Amino acid sequence: MISGFMIFTLLILGNVMLVNGFGALALQRNKNNYWFVLLNCFCMMIIMLSCSSLYGVIYIFLLEPFNVEALGIIVIVLLAGIANFCVLEIIKLTNKEMYYYYDITYSYVINLALTIAMMLCVNFKQSFLNMIIEVCFIVLGYILVSMLFGLIYRRLHNQKVSRLLRPVPITITTMAVLSMIIYAISISI
């Protein structure tokens, strides 16, 4: 059963895409490259699943039994940094063009911040299976919103629209996501 908190988490983390540049920063170059959007979604899926699984095991076997849950934030930051660095190096070795896009859009730093933010929203006190399901919903929300903003950028890229008006569809979409968040908060309280 999906709780109100899980819906809220799904929507709020989808809206974290504002930080990722798809919503707040007005039409950065290469954001309309759909292969880059797919690569970024795939990378975040791998990063979140690996970091959450590792942190879940560390939490269950180390942090909780020794009563040092306060060190969890340090472990989350370390795991997120290592996973994001590994993904960056794999992209660097396999595809120079995508690495170029990844580099000029500051995706390493943004994905690191998003990974930490998403992992802080996961409830690791529940069973391991429920935790993985919650992470999958969070990643699904990230992917859906990434694709949505990616499609908007792709449609606006070659259109003869004034530069001042280009952020309008993205702003409207962001406002729609924010209204869903407010609705999720109101029904879960």
C-alpha positions as MATLAB code, in Angstrom:
seq = 'MISGFMIFTLLILGNVMLVNGFGALALQRNKNNYWFVLLNCFCMMIIMLSCSSLYGVIYIFLLEPFNVEALGIIVIVLLAGIANFCVLEIIKLTNKEMYYYYDITYSYVINLALTIAMMLCVNFKQSFLNMIIEVCFIVLGYILVSMLFGLIYRRLHNQKVSRLLRPVPITITTMAVLSMIIYAISISI';
ca = [
       0.000    0.000    0.000;
       1.339    3.414   -0.948;
       1.232    5.854    1.946;
       0.683    9.592    1.747;
       4.299   10.097    2.753;
       5.496    7.954   -0.169;
       3.360    9.997   -2.594;
       4.696   13.182   -1.035;
       8.267   11.889   -1.351;
       7.697   10.889   -4.961;
       6.333   14.305   -5.861;
       8.854   16.363   -3.904;
      11.792   14.468   -5.306;
      10.399   14.819   -8.771;
      10.340   18.537   -8.189;
      13.962   18.440   -7.062;
      14.512   18.529  -10.804;
      14.356   22.287  -10.345;
      17.778   21.974   -8.775;
      18.837   19.738  -11.646;
      18.376   22.566  -14.124;
      15.512   21.103  -16.117;
      13.054   23.504  -14.540;
      14.696   26.488  -12.909;
      17.570   27.302  -15.231;
      16.222   28.645  -18.498;
      17.108   26.292  -21.336;
      20.714   25.399  -20.769;
      22.372   23.986  -23.823;
      22.431   20.221  -24.230;
      19.432   19.749  -21.942;
      17.458   19.128  -25.137;
      19.681   16.152  -25.959;
      17.321   13.296  -25.170;
      20.130   10.721  -24.988;
      21.733   12.826  -22.270;
      18.455   12.892  -20.337;
      18.177    9.103  -20.657;
      21.794    8.677  -19.548;
      21.239   10.951  -16.562;
      18.111    8.998  -15.545;
      19.906    5.674  -15.912;
      22.859    6.949  -13.863;
      20.593    8.193  -11.069;
      18.744    4.871  -11.044;
      22.002    2.920  -10.667;
      23.371    5.351   -8.074;
      20.218    5.351   -5.945;
      19.722    1.593   -6.006;
      23.357    0.845   -5.194;
      23.692    3.516   -2.487;
      20.396    2.614   -0.842;
      21.148   -1.099   -0.854;
      24.593   -0.576    0.640;
      23.327    1.910    3.203;
      20.458   -0.423    4.120;
      22.922   -3.217    4.853;
      25.224   -0.875    6.791;
      22.259    0.486    8.754;
      20.906   -2.956    9.626;
      24.231   -4.534   10.595;
      26.303   -1.633   11.937;
      24.509    1.615   12.695;
      21.388    0.252   14.393;
      22.986   -2.501   16.533;
      25.729   -0.184   17.819;
      23.238    2.674   18.308;
      25.151    5.150   16.122;
      22.375    6.236   13.747;
      23.721    9.796   13.978;
      26.672    8.745   11.812;
      24.223    7.826    9.068;
      24.511   11.197    7.320;
      28.275   10.782    6.996;
      27.835    7.301    5.555;
      25.194    8.601    3.115;
      27.480   11.404    1.906;
      30.408    8.989    1.477;
      28.350    6.419   -0.404;
      26.788    9.078   -2.646;
      30.192   10.593   -3.413;
      31.787    7.247   -4.249;
      28.852    6.085   -6.414;
      28.655    9.371   -8.333;
      32.414    9.390   -8.899;
      32.341    5.790  -10.202;
      29.516    6.632  -12.610;
      31.389    9.726  -13.807;
      34.528    7.683  -14.490;
      32.551    5.001  -16.350;
      30.946    7.666  -18.557;
      34.356    9.246  -19.110;
      35.823    5.939  -20.301;
      32.916    4.831  -22.478;
      31.510    7.909  -24.237;
      33.415   11.179  -24.567;
      30.448   13.112  -25.960;
      28.167   12.201  -23.059;
      30.992   12.931  -20.629;
      31.272   16.391  -22.202;
      27.531   16.963  -21.656;
      27.789   15.541  -18.146;
      30.676   17.889  -17.392;
      29.334   21.163  -18.801;
      25.924   20.768  -17.120;
      27.535   20.168  -13.706;
      25.690   16.856  -13.473;
      28.222   15.354  -11.056;
      27.629   17.977   -8.381;
      23.888   18.149   -9.009;
      23.482   14.357   -8.973;
      25.542   14.168   -5.781;
      23.220   16.665   -4.075;
      20.147   14.877   -5.429;
      21.423   11.484   -4.270;
      22.001   12.785   -0.745;
      18.576   14.500   -0.701;
      16.789   11.401   -1.984;
      18.556    9.082    0.440;
      17.618   11.322    3.357;
      13.953   10.872    2.397;
      14.116    7.064    2.510;
      12.949    5.389    5.708;
      15.684    2.839    6.485;
      13.999    1.683    9.707;
      11.519   -0.430    7.770;
      12.223   -3.842    6.262;
      14.813   -4.102    3.503;
      12.218   -5.022    0.858;
       9.985   -2.060    1.734;
      13.013    0.221    1.641;
      13.954   -0.983   -1.864;
      10.347   -0.505   -3.034;
      10.371    3.051   -1.655;
      13.667    3.766   -3.446;
      12.183    2.410   -6.685;
       9.220    4.809   -6.336;
      11.592    7.711   -5.712;
      13.673    6.819   -8.768;
      10.493    6.414  -10.825;
       9.411    9.923   -9.823;
      12.832   11.270  -10.788;
      12.689    9.544  -14.177;
       9.138   10.694  -14.942;
       9.877   14.324  -14.181;
      13.214   14.159  -16.049;
      11.468   12.822  -19.137;
       8.744   15.447  -18.841;
      11.203   18.328  -18.684;
      13.407   16.687  -21.334;
      10.465   16.566  -23.747;
       9.663   20.208  -23.059;
      13.256   21.240  -23.772;
      13.313   19.152  -26.938;
      10.089   20.715  -28.224;
      11.270   24.258  -27.458;
      14.769   23.827  -28.877;
      14.062   24.526  -32.548;
      10.955   26.644  -32.114;
      10.899   30.316  -32.977;
      10.020   31.433  -29.473;
      11.383   34.509  -27.787;
      14.106   33.730  -25.271;
      12.094   35.537  -22.626;
       9.096   33.243  -23.189;
      10.965   29.929  -23.394;
      10.894   29.233  -19.630;
       7.087   29.702  -19.493;
       6.081   26.062  -20.264;
       8.683   24.819  -17.788;
       7.419   27.243  -15.149;
       3.837   26.102  -15.711;
       4.872   22.450  -15.456;
       6.820   23.182  -12.274;
       3.791   24.947  -10.806;
       1.648   21.900  -11.637;
       4.102   19.603   -9.838;
       4.177   21.975   -6.864;
       0.369   21.985   -6.715;
       0.426   18.163   -6.609;
       2.898   18.366   -3.729;
       0.645   20.753   -1.815;
      -2.326   18.455   -2.470;
      -0.332   15.399   -1.277;
       0.609   17.270    1.908;
      -2.970   18.313    2.544;
      -4.426   14.794    2.157;
      -1.683   13.136    4.209;
      -2.081   15.429    7.224;
];
